[in-house]
Amino acid sequence: MARRGRVELRRIEDRTSRQVRFSKRRAGLFKKAFELSLLCDAEVALLVFSPAGKLYEYASSRCMPLATRLPPALDLSA
């Protein structure tokens, strides 16, 4: 079985395709964050901002509210 080789990463020009890819990649990333927290007993917090500025977040059950743990440079509560 042959390998694909390197894939060139570049912006997806078609808006609909870009939105579909974003949604699928976001779902996969959240699944990996959940698996990491479950399998490795790690505290995981994940923030994703869509191109439209919408916030998607995941935090493992043991994580404190994000606003109290963010470094001052990343504080989103202001």
N, C-alpha and C positions, 0 to 999 in steps of 0.2 A: 504494500500500500504506500503510495507516494504522499509526501507531505505537501502542504499548500505553499510553504515558503512564507516570506514576510508579506504582511498585508499593509498596504499604505493607509494610514489613518488620515482622513480628511473630512471636512464638513459635508454633511448630506445636504444637497441643494434642494431637493423636493421637500416641501414643508410637511406634507402628510407622512411621507416615509420617515422623516426626521422625528416627528411626534410619536409614531408607532415604535421606532427604535428606542427612543427615550423611555417610553413606558415599559417596554420589555427589559431594557437594561436596568432600569430602576427596580423593577420587580426582582430581577436576579440578584442585584446588589443587596436588597433588603433580605432576601432569602439567605445569602451568604453571611450577612451580619447576624441573623438569627442562629444559623448553624454554628458560627464561631462562638457566640455567647453560650449556647447549649453544650457543645462538645468540649470546649476548653474552659468552661466556667469563668469566662471573661466578662467584664462589664463593657458593653458596646453601646456607643451612641453614634448615630448617623444622621447628618443633615444633608438634604438635597434640595437645591433650588432649581425649579424649572426655568426654561427660557423666558416664560411669562412672569417669573418672580414668585411663583407659588412655592411654599415650603412644604416638604415632605420630611418626616422625621421618624426615627426608630430609636428606642432605648430599651436595653434589657431591663428586666423587672427590678433589678437591684440598683439601677442607676438613680441617683437623685435628680431632681428637676434640673434640666440643662442650664438654666439661667444662673443657678447658684454655683455651678462648677466651671463655667467657661472662664478662660483667662480674660483679663480686662480688655485686651485688644479685640476679642471676638464676642464680647457681650452684646447680645441681640435685644436685651430688654430696654435699652435706651431708645 
